[in-house]
Amino acid sequence: MDGVLRIAIIGDYNFAYHSHNATNQALQHAEQVLDQPINHYWLNEKECTEDMDDFYKSYDGIIIAPGPYRQPFYVSSLIAKLMKTDVPVFGTGECFRLLVQAYFTDKGFDLNEERIISNNLVDGNQFTGVTLDKFSPEFSKLYLNRGVTEYSSSRYSLLPQYSEFLTDDFEIGARNQYFDPEILKLKAHNFFLFTMFCPQIMSSSDLPHPLFTYFIKTVRRMLDIKESSQ
C-alpha cells in the first residue's frame, strides 16, 4: 500500500519493560500482515501536554502505552483531550484506569469521595491471565478465531453501578471473569479503544493481535477519507 502511517506512542519507553517492547513488535506484526508501512515514535507524556492542542495533529494515530508513568496526571490530561478529537486512539494496560477516572471526573464525580475504580490488584511488574467473556457483537467477530485468554500487569475493579454507567457513552467490548469491563470503545468517536489487558503480549508474527490490526486498518481508512476530502 502507498503511504507510511505515522503512529505516536505516548509513554516513558523503557527497554526493560516487556509490554513496551511488545508494543513495538505488535505494530511490526500488523505492518507485515497488512503490508502497510508504519513509522512509530515514542513521546514523553509531559512533552505532549506542553503542546496539548497540536501535538496529535502530526500523527495519523495515537497509542497510549502501558505504564508505569512518571507523571500520570499528564497522561490523564492527554486522554481527556484526545477523547474530544477525531484522531484514532488505542490505549492498553494501566491507562485504562486513567480513562475511567478522566471520564467520571468530566461527568462531575468526586473521585476523592467516591471509590469508583480500585488500585491495581496485580503486584509489581507481573503479568496475570484474564479470561474474556460477554463479548459485544463487534468484538465477538474479532475474537472469532482467537482464544479468549489475555495477559496484563494491570487489573482494576469497578463497582457494578459505575460499570453500567459507562454504557451511556462506551461500548463494553468484553468483560473478564470477574465481570469487570476489559474493553471500552467510545461510541461518539471514530476509534477510541482502551483495554485493561495488554493485547501486544499475545501478538506474534504468525498471528498478529486482531486489536492491533483493527487499529491500523482504521487509521488507514480514516487517512484515506481525509485525503479524499481535500
C-alpha positions in Angstrom: 0.0 0.0 0.0 1.1 3.6 -0.6 1.9 5.9 2.2 3.6 5.4 5.6 1.4 5.8 8.7 2.8 7.9 11.5 1.9 6.4 14.9 2.7 8.2 18.1 3.2 6.1 21.2 2.7 8.1 24.4 4.7 6.8 27.4 8.1 6.7 29.0 9.8 4.0 26.9 11.9 1.6 28.9 13.5 -1.3 27.1 13.4 -3.4 30.3 9.5 -3.4 30.2 8.2 -6.4 28.2 5.0 -4.5 27.5 6.9 -1.6 25.8 8.9 -3.9 23.6 5.8 -5.9 22.8 4.1 -2.7 21.7 6.8 -2.1 19.1 6.6 -5.7 18.0 2.8 -5.8 17.7 3.0 -2.8 15.4 5.6 -4.6 13.3 3.3 -7.7 13.2 0.4 -5.5 11.9 2.7 -3.8 9.4 3.7 -7.1 7.9 0.3 -8.8 7.7 -1.4 -5.7 6.3 1.5 -4.7 4.0 1.2 -1.3 5.5 4.4 0.7 6.2 4.4 2.2 9.7 6.7 4.6 11.4 6.2 4.9 15.2 7.5 7.4 17.6 7.7 7.3 21.4 6.7 10.6 23.0 7.1 11.6 26.6 3.7 12.5 28.2 4.9 15.8 29.7 6.2 17.0 26.3 2.9 16.2 24.8 1.0 18.3 27.3 3.2 21.3 26.6 1.8 21.3 23.1 -1.6 19.9 24.1 -3.7 21.5 21.3 -1.4 20.5 18.4 0.9 17.5 19.2 -1.5 14.9 17.9 -2.0 16.7 14.5 1.3 15.4 13.3 0.3 11.8 13.6 -2.3 9.5 11.9 -3.0 7.5 15.1 -2.1 7.5 18.8 -1.2 4.6 21.1 -1.2 5.1 24.9 1.4 2.7 26.1 1.1 0.6 29.2 2.7 2.2 32.3 4.2 2.8 34.7 4.0 6.5 34.1 6.3 9.0 35.7 3.5 11.6 35.8 0.1 10.0 35.5 -1.6 13.4 35.7 -0.2 14.4 32.3 -1.5 11.1 30.8 -4.9 11.7 32.2 -4.9 15.2 30.7 -3.9 13.8 27.3 -6.7 11.2 27.4 -9.3 13.8 28.3 -8.1 15.9 25.3 -7.9 13.0 22.8 -11.5 12.0 23.6 -12.6 15.3 22.0 -10.5 14.9 18.8 -11.1 12.7 15.7 -7.6 11.0 15.7 -7.8 7.2 16.3 -6.6 6.3 19.8 -5.7 2.9 21.2 -4.8 2.5 24.9 -3.7 -0.6 26.7 -2.9 -1.6 30.3 -2.6 1.0 33.1 -4.1 3.9 31.1 -7.5 2.1 31.3 -7.8 3.3 34.9 -6.8 6.8 33.9 -9.5 6.8 31.2 -12.2 5.7 33.7 -11.1 8.4 36.1 -11.0 11.1 33.4 -14.5 10.1 32.3 -16.1 10.3 35.7 -14.3 13.5 36.6 -15.7 15.1 33.4 -19.1 13.9 34.5 -18.8 15.8 37.8 -18.0 12.9 40.1 -15.6 13.5 43.0 -13.0 10.8 42.9 -11.8 11.6 46.4 -15.3 10.9 47.8 -16.4 8.0 45.6 -14.4 4.8 45.2 -15.2 4.2 41.6 -12.3 2.1 40.5 -9.7 0.2 42.6 -6.0 0.5 42.6 -4.0 -2.1 40.7 -4.8 -5.6 42.1 -1.6 -7.1 40.4 1.6 -6.7 42.4 4.7 -5.3 40.7 5.5 -5.8 37.0 4.0 -9.2 36.8 1.5 -10.5 34.2 -1.6 -12.3 35.1 -4.1 -14.0 32.8 -7.7 -12.9 32.3 -10.5 -14.7 30.5 -12.6 -12.6 28.2 -16.3 -13.1 28.2 -19.6 -11.3 27.4 -18.3 -10.0 24.0 -20.2 -7.4 22.1 -21.1 -8.4 18.6 -18.3 -6.3 17.1 -15.6 -7.8 19.3 -17.0 -11.3 19.1 -16.2 -11.2 15.4 -12.6 -10.0 16.1 -12.0 -12.9 18.5 -13.8 -15.5 16.4 -10.6 -17.4 15.6 -8.7 -16.5 18.6 -8.5 -17.7 22.2 -10.2 -15.7 25.0 -7.2 -15.5 27.3 -5.2 -12.3 27.6 -2.4 -11.1 29.9 -2.0 -7.9 31.8 0.1 -6.3 34.6 -2.9 -4.2 35.4 -6.3 -5.3 36.8 -8.8 -2.9 38.3 -12.2 -3.5 39.8 -15.2 -1.2 39.2 -18.3 -1.1 41.4 -21.1 -2.5 39.3 -23.2 0.6 39.2 -20.3 2.6 37.8 -19.6 -0.2 35.3 -23.2 0.2 34.0 -22.9 4.0 34.0 -20.1 3.7 31.4 -22.5 2.2 28.9 -24.0 5.6 28.4 -21.0 6.6 26.3 -18.9 3.4 25.9 -19.5 0.1 24.2 -18.2 -2.6 26.6 -16.5 -4.9 24.1 -15.8 -7.6 26.6 -15.7 -8.4 30.4 -13.3 -10.6 32.4 -14.1 -13.5 34.6 -14.7 -11.0 37.5 -17.3 -9.2 35.3 -15.2 -6.0 35.1 -15.0 -4.3 31.7 -11.9 -5.3 29.8 -12.5 -3.4 26.6 -14.1 0.0 26.3 -14.8 1.8 23.0 -16.1 5.3 23.0 -19.4 5.4 21.0 -19.1 9.0 19.7 -15.6 8.6 18.3 -14.2 7.2 15.1 -11.9 5.0 17.0 -11.2 5.4 20.7 -10.4 1.9 22.2 -8.9 1.1 25.6 -8.2 -2.4 27.0 -7.3 -3.2 30.6 -5.2 -6.1 29.4 -2.1 -5.8 27.1 -3.0 -7.4 23.7 0.5 -6.8 22.5 1.8 -9.5 24.8 -0.2 -12.1 22.8 0.8 -10.8 19.3 3.2 -12.7 17.1 4.5 -12.5 13.6 2.4 -15.6 12.7 -0.7 -14.4 14.5 -0.8 -10.6 14.9 -3.2 -9.5 17.5 -6.6 -8.5 15.9 -7.0 -5.4 18.0 -3.7 -4.0 16.6 -4.6 -4.9 13.0 -8.1 -3.4 13.7 -6.4 -0.2 14.9 -4.1 0.1 11.9 -6.9 -0.7 9.4 -9.0 2.1 11.0 -6.1 4.6 10.9 -5.5 3.8 7.2 -9.2 4.1 6.4 -9.5 7.4 8.3 -6.5 8.8 6.5 -7.9 7.8 3.1 -11.2 9.5 3.9 -9.3 12.7 5.0 -7.1 12.7 1.9 -10.1 12.1 -0.5 -11.9 15.1 1.0 -9.1 17.5 0.4 
